[in-house]
């Protein structure tokens, strides 16, 4: 199977990820303290899909020295694949830490810049959607209070509190 991620092509042969523990695999490699061989590039790139858990920035700090023995092109491909596979799993603080690690090690890449822009844009869109939902909820709460006041002339404080505490706009 050929796997193409952000312009990097990796070849996978009979990869079974479900039963593998990325954190345990990384720990074993770090304990050995030896650079990884080029043949292990795919396995390293797929670590996030093997259950590698946060904090990803710290894990990346452990992984990068292990890649020192690989040629630059292969190493960059592994780092790019790691970032691509980690994208859906990492929290914003993990991404901030990862970019610091990559910058310090001189491995910041176009992929990182693209992902960073995408993450920031998604964050803005998420914030806008949250603001719109909050505005909709506030408007609907006010509609309920207005209807209550029109029907009964007075809105008791308990009703105002109950309506204000409701989180579901529906």
Protein Blocks (a to p, Z undefined) as FASTA:
>chain_A
ZZdeehiacddehiafklpcfklmmmmmmmnopacdfklmmmmmmmmmnopacdfklmmm
mmmmmmmmpcfklmmmmmmmmmmmmmmmpcfklmmmmmmmmmmnopacfklmmmmmmmmm
mmmmmmmmmmmmmmmmmmmmmmmmmmmmmmnopacfklmmmmmmpmblZZ
